[in-house]
Amino acid sequence: MTHLHFRVGLHLVLAFALSFLCPGQALKLQLPTDNRALLDNNPEKFYMYVYRTFEGETSKPWQGGGYGFVRNLRRTQQGVVPTRFHEGIDIQPVKRDSAGRPLDDVRAIALGRVVYVQGSAGGSNYGKYVVVEHDWGNGPLLSLYAHLASASVKEGQRIPAGHVVGRMGYTGAGLNRERAHVHLELNILLSLQFDAWHKMKFNTRNTHGIHNGMNLAGLDVASLLLAHHRDPGITLPGFLERTPIYYKVTCPRRGKLELTDRYPWIRRGAHHRPSPSWEISFTPAGFPLAIAPSHREVPKPLVTYVRTTQSRHEYFTLSRVTGSGRRASLTRSGLQHLSLITGEFSKQ
């Protein structure tokens, strides 16, 4: 074999391996409004600020409109850190009427199907919101558009990218006209048995079905939009494999996991081979990045890896993990979140 043939053959093998590791279709994303400041490297003109008072000083940081732990500052052993997680991004309007009401249309970020419309302003903290399901060959991804003044789509409707789903507003908890924005999320669905889980864990009625926010785990949609802008061919698994892990939980294996069937990219290792446990890798906010069979024998869920910190892990994990340094364990909230993913709640 010539060197040229060898190189060509090697490239084909590598291309096949990468396509196997990062399967899926190109996302063909677009921004949900006319605000393009994110792509122009002007985040202060893109994100809607929040009101903040910390140690007697008030401010309006635009960073509070971003994804991640961006709110509720706390002074800790490692300095001042934000400890409240924001699941999506808040995009400020570019057009207002003479009374200050936003005039921006809100559009679907990709081709999809409308699966849920909350048409009541008081129906949730999100006010009026729309959920659109997308299929890029990696399992259902759900974009959510919240705080709308009105929705203009119906459940079951198939819509192209850029289709208007509603008008930007300020419905929902804690908003006013000044801070009108659209809250955008892109989520995976944790369980198809959410209603049964909710009934066992709470005394309140679940009015949102499987599209309840507790059943949706959001990824960093702003970073995805930027990555897609730089590389329109990026796939969802290719994007997620760059996301850092904060903690891993090893739990007894008592059967197949519904989540791995819905999202094949989450699998690591040989799932068809018997093993005593599962090892699940999480982001700080509890987004499951990977699930692998484990040789560990564990009687109950255990945190078997955690990022080392000087402060309490509660501050960085939505209080799902407690401890500090290299020591960590799941809280009651963490166990509940894990039970939703594993489906073990019916056996507790």
N, C-alpha and C positions, 0 to 999 in steps of 0.2 A: 504493500500500500504506500503511495506517495505521501509526503508530508501534507500536501494540499488536501488529498482525500481524507487523511487522518483528521485534519483540522475541521473539514466540513462535517465529517461524521461525528466528531466530538461536539461541535456546535449543535447538531441535530439532537444528540443525546441530551445535552444541557437544556435545549429548548423544550424537549419532551418532559424532562424532569421538572422544570419550572412550571410548565402548564399543568402538571399533576399536582404540584405543591400549591399553586395559586390559580386554581381553576376559576372559571366564571367569565362573564361577558363584560365588555367595557360599559361604564356606568352612564355615560352621556348626560352628565349633570349640568344644571344651570342654577344661577342664583334665583331666590324666590321673589325678589323685588327689583326695582330699578336701581337700588343702592349697590354700586360696584366698588365702593371704597375698600373693601377687603382685598380685592384683587389689585388695587392700585397702591397697596401698602399704606393706607390711611385708616388704621383701625379705630381711631378716635371719632371718625366720621361714619363708621359702620355700626359699631356697637352702641346700644342705648345704655347710658350710664345708670348707676344706682345711687341712692342716697346712702351716705355712710357717716356714722359718728363713731370715732374710735379715740379713746383716751381724751375726750373733751373736744376733739377737732372734727369738724364736719367737712365733707367733700362730696364730689360727684364723679367717682372714677369710672371711666368707660370700661375698664377691665372687668367690672362687675357684670357686664353683659356678655362676657365670653363663656366658653365651656370649661367645666372643671371646678376645682376648689378655688373660687374667686371671691367669696363673700364671707362676712362675719370674721373679722380679724381677731386674733388672739395672740397675746404675748406668751411665748413658750421658751423652753431651754435652748431652742435653736433659733430664737428670734421671733419676729412677728410673722405669723402664718395665717392665711385664710382657711377656715375650717368648714365652711358651708358649701356644699356641692351644687352646681348649676348644670342641669342635665343637657341643656341645649345652648343656643345663642339667641340674643335679643338684638334684632336689627331695627335701627331707627328709620323713621320715614324720611323721604326726600321731598315730599309735597304735603302741604297743609292748606286748609281753607282759611278764611279771614278770622275764624273763631279758634284756630289752632288744632282743628281735627285733622287727622291724617287722611290723605287721599290716595295712598299707594294701593295698587292691586297686589294681592299675594298669589303667587303662581306655584304650580307643582314643580319640584326640582328635577323630576324625571317622569318618564312614561309609567303609568300605573293604574290602579283601580281604587276608587274611594271605598274604604271599608268601614268608616265610622264618621258620623257628623254629630257633634254636640251643639245643638242650636240654641240652648238656653244660656244666657249670660251668667246665671247663678248656679249652673249645673255642676261646676267644678272650679277649682282654683285657676284653671286655664281659661275660664270664661267660655266663649264660643270657640270651638276648635274642630279641625278636620284632620283625619288620618288617611293617608294614601299608602297602599301596599305596592311595593316594587319587586320585580323578580329579575335578578341579574344572573340566574343560574346558581345561586349560592344559598337558597332559602329565602323566605320573605323578609324584606326590610321595610320598615314602616316610617315614613316621614310624617311629622306632626306639625301643624301650623296653629298656633294658639293666640288668644287675646283678640280674636277677630271682631270687627264691628258687625259683620254679617258673613254667612257662608253662601256660596253660589253653586254648590255641587250637591249631589244626592248619593246615598250609599248604593254601591253596586255599579256606579258610573265609571266607565273606562275613559281615561283622559290622557292626552299627550303631554310631554314636557312643555312647560310654559302655560298650561291651561290655568285660567284664573279660578282659584278655589274660594276666594273671599276678598273682603276689603280689610285692610289693617285697622285696628282699633285699640281699645284699652279696657276690654271686658275681663273680668276675673278678679282675683284677690290682690289687693295692694297696689293697684294701678291708678293713675290719673291721666288726664289729657296730656300733660307735659311729657310724661314718660311713655306715651303711646308707642307701641312697637309690635312686631310679630316675633313670637318665640318659636324657633325652628329646632326640631330634633330629628335624628335618624336613629332608629332603634331596631333591636332584634326582639323577638317574642319569646319570653322565657318558658311559658307553659300553656298548653291547651286546656289544662285542668285548673286554670286560675280560679274560677268561681268556687269550686269545691275547696281549694286552699283558703280562699278568702272567708268562706263560711266557718271553717275550722279555727281561723286565727282571730277573727273580729266579730263583733256583735252588730256591726253596721251593714247596710245593704250595699252590694256592689251594683252600681247603676251603669257601669261602662263596659261590662262584659270582659272579654279577654284583652280589650284595649285600655284597661285601667293602667294608670301610670306605674303602679307597682309591678306590673307584669311586663313592662318595657324597659330594656336596658339600652342606654344611649351611648353612641360612640362620638368621637370628637368631629362633629360635622364640619366645623370651620376648617380644620386641618385637612379633612377629606376634600373639601371644595378647592382649597389651595393646591393640594397634591394633584387633583384632577386638572386644574388649570395649567399646571406645569407639564403634566403627562396625561393627555386625554385617554390613553390606553390602560390606565391603572385599573386594577380589579379590587374588589373589596378584600379578599384574603391577602392580596399583596400589600394593601394598606395596613391591615390589622397586624400583620406579622412584625411591624416596626414598633408596635405599642408596648411599652414597658410593663412588666408584671410587678405588682406590689406584694401579693401574697398567694400562697398555694394551700389548698385544703385537701387532705386525703380522707376519704370516707368509705365505709364498707360498700362493696359492690353487691347489689341485690337484684340485678337485672339490667336490662337495656335502658339507656337514657334517651328519652324522647327528643331531647335537645340535639343530640348528635345525629339523629335521623333528619331533623329539620335543617341543620346547618353542618353539612359534612366537613367543611373547612375547619371545624373546631376539633376534629379528631387528630390525635397523635398516637403513634404506636399501633399495635395489632389489636383492634377492638374485638375481633372474632375469637381471640384466644382467652381462655379463662384466667382470671386473676382475682385476688381477694379484695381489691379496692380500686377506687378511681382517684386520680389526682387531678384537681381542677385548678387552673391558674386564673387569677383575677386581676383586673386593674384596681386602683384605689377605690373606685366607685362601685365595684362589684360586677363589672362587665366580664363575663366568662370568655377568656381568650383561647383556652386550650383544655381539652379533657383527654387524659391518657390512662391506660391501665397501669396499675402499680402493684409491685410485689409486697408492699407493706401489709402486715396484718394489723388492722386497727379496730377496736371495739366500738368506736364512735368517731364522728368527724373531728379531725385534729388539724391545726395549722402546722404544716411541715416546712414551710418557708415563709419568711417575711422580710421585707426590706428593712434594714437597720435604721432606726431613728433615735434621736435623743429625747423626743417628746412622746406623748401617748399616741398609740396607733389609732385610737378613737377619732382623733382630729383629722385623720387622713383617709378614713375608710367608712364614713357615714355611721360611725359607732358600731360597725359590724365586727371589728376586731379590737380586742383590748390588750393592754400590755405596753411594753416599750423595749427599745433596743432590739435584741434578737428573740425576745420572749413574746409570745402572742397566743391568744386563744379566741375562739368565736364567742361573741356575746349572744344573748337571746335573739337579738335582731339578726345577727349573722347566721344563726342556726335556722331561723325562719326563711331567710333569703336562700340558703342552701337547700332547704326542703322543697322550695318551689322549683328549683332547678332539677333536683333528683327525683321528685315525685314521691318522696318518702313520708310526706306529711300524713298520708292516710294510714300509716302504720304506727304513728306516734301516739 
